[in-house]
Amino acid sequence: MRHPLLVASAFLLTSSLRAQVPTWADDVSCIVYSHCTTCHHDGGAGHFSLMTYVDAYNKRSDMQLLTSARIMPPWPPDEDYRSLAHERSLTQDEIDIIGAWVQGSAPEGIPGNAPAPPVYLNEVVIDQPDISVIMDDYVIPPSTADLYRCFVMPSNTSVDQFITGLEVIPGNTSMVHHALVFQDTSGVAQQLDNADPAPGYTNFGGIGVDDAKLIGIWVPGSSPYFTPPGFGINLAAGADIVIQIHYPATSSAELDSTRINIQLDPGPLRGLAIDPLLEHFYTLTDGPLIIPPDQIKTFHSEFTVPLQGIITAIGPHAHKVCTSMKAFATLPNNDTIPLIDIPYWDFEWQGLYEFRKPIFLPLNSVLHGEATYNNTITNPNNPQDTATQWVFLGEATSDEMMLFYFAWAFGFPFDTLTVIDNSTHADHHLNCTTDFNIGMQETLTNADVDVWPTLVTDRINVQATAGREVRLLDANGRTAKSHRYAGGLTALGVEGLARGTYIAEVRDAHGQVMTRIPVVLQ
């Protein structure tokens, strides 16, 4: 017979353990809504939805596996090496909560405790573009291999202007894996397109045009790109806009028609360029870029800055034999500035990563890049059937590259005062007690309230009756800034906030939402 005290102790211990199991309503939904559903919603880039408990329960094993391996959310750079703008990642505590939830049989908890799920209308951000081009409808054929297809669209511009905003709007979010946007003034891309009877043409490494200039990169979860204030990317008169889209393998034919919206400024602005300042030929110090069979090799690249300038973003690029990429800068006073470290290179997840503030590089600073390549059977991504093939520099899947693109401009030390993103991880965690909507303009009461402008440079104006509060919510529903006022006309300054899309929310004296209007900080 069991001793009553032992039975009671066992019951209390079991109850305590059960109480510690996270639930969807109280613990997990907030993490998912903050960091996952921007892609994983109906019509999103994540291919499946995580908007409800049932959605998450059905994907619970994948959620635990991919978050614990830090594969999802996709954010390859090492945050300990350098914290970058707009980081998409989970803390170890958040990963542990998801893991404990799954291990505890993934309970729902009390449904009423869950926050209201975000609303995604999948609307465009640059809704009044100066240029809006869309590729011809393209039927992606069934294939067991990935496809890299380039599409040419004339800009129809007659004078040089500056790009200050660029937005890629995938026509088929389940098929567009990533996109590179170029401008071509040579006409070569159009010739390649004309030679292919179907819309566009196939090219793996880039768009097959040596003089083409990269002007934008899109990956799932990324926001439209806006240049820092006072800067713009030169768009040459009459240039063709060329987009290279990566389509994954598919068992059935799929239709895509991706659009690009561009915001222009006639200037004068300081020109911002996106160039591979570190590359695999002229700046390679231990080339040529050749990896023998069954070998692991590391290559290095250096570029001495010929003028004082700033860098605002970096985009490493390599193929499938590559396993890691790192870049840093050394200043004339021998200080070292870490730029980016991707310890586990993944060809499938490439991007242009912005710094939190521009980095000033004095004359004769040196940019350094290094990349390691594993041409052995221990590399699961090696495209070779065996590790007995030589790997050379080239654009094919079985070839390799080593590029570090930089967004750069002539600059001054005071440019480092510009804030691109000063948010913390806590800022990215939405207030799960607050209902919010994304990409939505909604009048929730009959109160007389007005908010303007929608394209914001320094402040947002609000006209309403007494006892109000105005809040600025970012795209994940977090309060970026708020201000209480006594009624009438007031203004909310936006200094120190990262550029991008926000929701201007006005509440009455009882905390009820009166209106939500999307605004863009330029």
Secondary structure as GFF3:
##gff-version 3
##sequence-region A 1 522
A	DSSP	alpha_helix	4	19	.	.	.	ID=ss1
A	DSSP	pi_helix	24	28	.	.	.	ID=ss2
A	DSSP	alpha_helix	29	35	.	.	.	ID=ss3
A	DSSP	alpha_helix	53	58	.	.	.	ID=ss4
A	DSSP	alpha_helix	60	68	.	.	.	ID=ss5
A	DSSP	alpha_helix	92	103	.	.	.	ID=ss6
A	DSSP	three_ten_helix	111	113	.	.	.	ID=ss7
A	DSSP	beta_strand	131	134	.	.	.	ID=ss8
A	DSSP	beta_strand	138	140	.	.	.	ID=ss9
A	DSSP	beta_strand	147	154	.	.	.	ID=ss10
A	DSSP	beta_strand	161	169	.	.	.	ID=ss11
A	DSSP	beta_strand	178	184	.	.	.	ID=ss12
A	DSSP	alpha_helix	188	194	.	.	.	ID=ss13
A	DSSP	beta_strand	201	202	.	.	.	ID=ss14
A	DSSP	beta_strand	213	218	.	.	.	ID=ss15
A	DSSP	beta_strand	225	226	.	.	.	ID=ss16
A	DSSP	beta_strand	231	235	.	.	.	ID=ss17
A	DSSP	beta_strand	240	247	.	.	.	ID=ss18
A	DSSP	beta_strand	254	256	.	.	.	ID=ss19
A	DSSP	beta_strand	259	265	.	.	.	ID=ss20
A	DSSP	beta_strand	270	271	.	.	.	ID=ss21
A	DSSP	beta_strand	273	278	.	.	.	ID=ss22
A	DSSP	beta_strand	295	304	.	.	.	ID=ss23
A	DSSP	beta_strand	309	317	.	.	.	ID=ss24
A	DSSP	beta_strand	322	330	.	.	.	ID=ss25
A	DSSP	beta_strand	336	342	.	.	.	ID=ss26
A	DSSP	beta_strand	353	361	.	.	.	ID=ss27
A	DSSP	beta_strand	366	375	.	.	.	ID=ss28
A	DSSP	beta_strand	403	410	.	.	.	ID=ss29
A	DSSP	three_ten_helix	413	417	.	.	.	ID=ss30
A	DSSP	three_ten_helix	426	428	.	.	.	ID=ss31
A	DSSP	beta_strand	442	443	.	.	.	ID=ss32
A	DSSP	beta_strand	450	452	.	.	.	ID=ss33
A	DSSP	beta_strand	455	456	.	.	.	ID=ss34
A	DSSP	beta_strand	459	464	.	.	.	ID=ss35
A	DSSP	beta_strand	468	473	.	.	.	ID=ss36
A	DSSP	beta_strand	479	485	.	.	.	ID=ss37
A	DSSP	beta_strand	488	493	.	.	.	ID=ss38
A	DSSP	beta_strand	500	507	.	.	.	ID=ss39
A	DSSP	beta_strand	513	521	.	.	.	ID=ss40
###
